[in-house]
Amino acid sequence: LNIEIEDPRVTPAQAPDQMTQALLATPDGASWDRAYVDYTIAVHDAAMENTARALAATKSPAIREYISTTVPIMQKHVDKARSLQKSLRNAAGPDSVPSP
């Protein structure tokens, strides 16, 4: 398509910094597993938001079509992560921590 790569006009959404710090500070074990799944959901939610922004900003039908193909893939990832999150919460043991 002969498109030049540019920095986005709006900074892409990212997982909240406090989630990154919490993940890095959490010891190995079930608490870390839950923190990691929470983090991956936040990252995927940010990616979905960035995709919505890209769809709204693009004028090219070809790019719009390409971006649209990624939505179901990301949604499957989020759905799987949320299912895993639920099972980890249900199996919470003594080192359980509430989700952020």
Backbone torsions as a table, in degrees:
resi	resn	phi	psi	omega
1	LEU	NA	-3.2	-179.5
2	ASN	55.5	47.9	-179.5
3	ILE	-99.2	132.0	175.2
4	GLU	-87.7	137.1	179.2
5	ILE	-77.5	130.8	179.0
6	GLU	-127.5	155.6	171.4
7	ASP	-67.1	143.7	179.4
8	PRO	-65.4	146.8	178.0
9	ARG	-69.2	-30.6	177.3
10	VAL	-114.7	130.7	-179.4
11	THR	-59.6	131.1	179.2
12	PRO	-61.5	147.4	176.5
13	ALA	-67.2	146.5	177.8
14	GLN	-133.2	165.7	173.6
15	ALA	-61.8	145.0	-179.9
16	PRO	-58.1	139.1	-179.3
17	ASP	-55.0	-37.2	-178.3
18	GLN	-65.5	-28.0	176.6
19	MET	-70.8	-40.9	177.9
20	THR	-61.7	-46.7	179.7
21	GLN	-64.0	-40.2	178.7
22	ALA	-63.2	-41.7	179.1
23	LEU	-62.5	-45.0	-179.4
24	LEU	-65.4	-28.6	-177.0
25	ALA	-90.9	-9.8	-176.3
26	THR	-82.8	130.0	179.0
27	PRO	-69.6	159.2	177.8
28	ASP	-57.0	151.6	177.7
29	GLY	127.5	-164.7	-176.1
30	ALA	-61.9	-36.7	179.0
31	SER	-63.0	-41.5	178.7
32	TRP	-65.1	-42.6	178.5
33	ASP	-56.5	-46.1	179.9
34	ARG	-65.8	-41.2	178.8
35	ALA	-63.6	-39.1	179.7
36	TYR	-65.3	-44.0	179.4
37	VAL	-64.7	-41.8	175.9
38	ASP	-58.2	-43.1	-179.9
39	TYR	-64.0	-45.2	-178.6
40	THR	-64.8	-34.7	176.6
41	ILE	-64.8	-42.8	178.2
42	ALA	-61.9	-40.5	179.1
43	VAL	-65.1	-43.9	179.2
44	HIS	-67.6	-38.1	175.7
45	ASP	-60.5	-41.0	177.7
46	ALA	-64.0	-41.0	178.9
47	ALA	-63.7	-39.2	177.8
48	MET	-64.1	-40.5	177.7
49	GLU	-63.9	-42.9	178.7
50	ASN	-63.6	-37.7	177.9
51	THR	-64.6	-43.3	178.1
52	ALA	-61.4	-40.4	177.8
53	ARG	-63.5	-43.0	-179.2
54	ALA	-64.4	-41.8	177.9
55	LEU	-62.0	-40.8	-179.7
56	ALA	-68.6	-30.4	-173.9
57	ALA	-87.9	-26.2	-173.9
58	THR	-79.5	144.8	177.2
59	LYS	-105.1	-13.5	-175.0
60	SER	-84.8	121.8	176.8
61	PRO	-60.2	-36.0	-179.7
62	ALA	-65.7	-42.2	179.1
63	ILE	-69.8	-41.4	177.6
64	ARG	-57.6	-44.3	179.3
65	GLU	-63.5	-43.2	179.8
66	TYR	-63.3	-47.5	179.8
67	ILE	-59.8	-41.3	-178.9
68	SER	-60.9	-27.8	178.9
69	THR	-70.2	-20.0	-178.9
70	THR	-83.0	-22.7	-175.3
71	VAL	-59.1	-49.7	-179.8
72	PRO	-62.5	-33.3	179.2
73	ILE	-66.6	-47.9	178.4
74	MET	-63.1	-39.1	-179.5
75	GLN	-63.2	-39.5	176.7
76	LYS	-62.2	-40.7	178.3
77	HIS	-62.4	-45.6	-179.9
78	VAL	-63.8	-44.2	179.9
79	ASP	-60.8	-43.1	178.7
80	LYS	-64.2	-44.0	179.8
81	ALA	-63.9	-41.2	178.4
82	ARG	-65.0	-37.1	176.4
83	SER	-64.5	-43.7	177.5
84	LEU	-64.5	-41.0	178.1
85	GLN	-58.3	-45.2	-179.8
86	LYS	-62.3	-44.2	-179.4
87	SER	-67.5	-35.3	176.9
88	LEU	-68.0	-38.7	178.1
89	ARG	-65.4	-40.6	-179.7
90	ASN	-68.2	-28.5	-179.6
91	ALA	-96.9	15.1	-176.4
92	ALA	-55.3	132.1	179.9
93	GLY	-106.3	-158.4	-176.4
94	PRO	-64.8	-23.8	179.5
95	ASP	-94.5	23.6	-178.8
96	SER	-65.3	142.0	175.1
97	VAL	-131.2	147.3	177.6
98	PRO	-67.7	150.8	178.6
99	SER	-70.4	150.1	-178.9
100	PRO	-67.4	NA	NA
